[in-house]
Amino acid sequence: MHRIVVVGAGLAGHRAATALRERGFAGEVVVVGDEKHLPYDRPPLSKQLLAGTFTVDQCHFATDDLDVTWQLGSAAMHLDPQSAKLTLATGAVLEYDGLVIATGRRARLWPGSTPEGVHTLRTLDDALRFREAAAKGANVVIIGAGFVGCEVASTLRQLGVENVTVVDSAAHPMPVLGAAIGRRATELHTAHGVQLRLASGVASINGADRVESVTLIDGEVLPANLVLVSVGSEPNSEWLHGSGIRLANGAVVCDPYSHAVGLDGTTLENVTAVGDIAAWPDPFGSGPTCIEHWSNARDMAALAVTNLLSAADDRQRLALVPTFWSDQHHVKIKSAGFLRVADRIEIVSEDVEKPSLVAEAYRGDVLVGAVVFNMNRTIIDYQRRLADVAGLADAAVS
């Protein structure tokens, strides 16, 4: 291979480019990104950058010693795997010997038009705009009680924003963690002054030029001069339509070695997919699974690059135990495993005063995941256990 193109300049793309050099690839590496920014870390956007404890420079990954050609500010528009050519929005055409798809996902927008003062938070520019708006003091309504919504609510309260309300149709925050942990999360946010409207959806966002209020389905009207829409994400895969690459819910279907799979079921030997855009076979047999976690993007990128540079017989299977963390009101929440396949999550130990807890997730009698509050070392033990349960003997633990 003489030229490898990495499409996506986020965490997965940066790790892929770094891994190429670490593994001795001496050819040209081209990194394509739709944003003008060099690669940066997303977790600080809803926490440290929003709080003002991180600068923009502190969010950026190290790139000074990374020998790559940057094609930033120009999104990928079309891929032709047959001719091994990638077309960019500028009209430029890049030929490649190897391709790494790392385009990730974007924030899901509120359907229809919205007045000024309605934000999403996915990119660096999103975070800076939202931080500037929140600094003026506001009645903030956050639509969506997932991890980002809960983190932003926590950060705003730490900054002294008095009126912060989180709305979600689910009965408790972070529903993937289960009802028992959801109740603890409700208590945590309420104790720190966050107002919650759960099991209640949004009927409308109101305002002519600027947002003025949010009306809930039950008729309650919440005053608001700042709204954050945090209702999930969508894959950046439109540019792959017509390419012959198989997609599952918009994510690139991969084989167990991170290579992309075609519509006919064959493997594309010179194309891999990594991070939030990739759907890979999870060990519990629930089909192609897209894991939107930081650790997954990091570990998958390194493995995919190794396989891209290796002969077929030398490739390594994906052996990842997904992990994530979240900081909310000085509580460190960590999880490991495949929580989405669980049929029950139960708390097995708890210290209300600390506060801390340990919860285990099961599918039937099989341990498939774990969640902890303020028990950082404990989650490492669970990663090892889960690797054994899932038959992932070589899984990374960090």
ABEGO torsion letter per residue (X at the ends): XABBBBBEABAAAAAAAAAAAAAGBABBBBBBBABABBBBBAAAAABAAAAGABBAAAABBBAAABBBBBBBGBBBABBBAAAGBBBBAAGBBBBBABBBBAAEBBBBBBBEBBBBGBBBBABAAAAAAAAAAAAAEBBBBBBEABAAAAAAAAAAAAAGBABBBBBBABABBGAAAEAAAAAAAAAAAAAAGBBBBBGBBBABBBEAABBABBBBAAGBBBBBABBBBBAEBBBBAAAABGAGBBBBGGBBBBBAAGBBBBAAGBBBAABBBBEAABBBBBAAGAEBBBBBBAAAAAAAAAAAAAAAABBAAABBBBBBBBBBBBBBGGBBBBBBEBAAABABBBBABBBAAOBBBBBBBBBEABBABBBBBGBAAAAAAAAAAAAAAAGBAABBBX
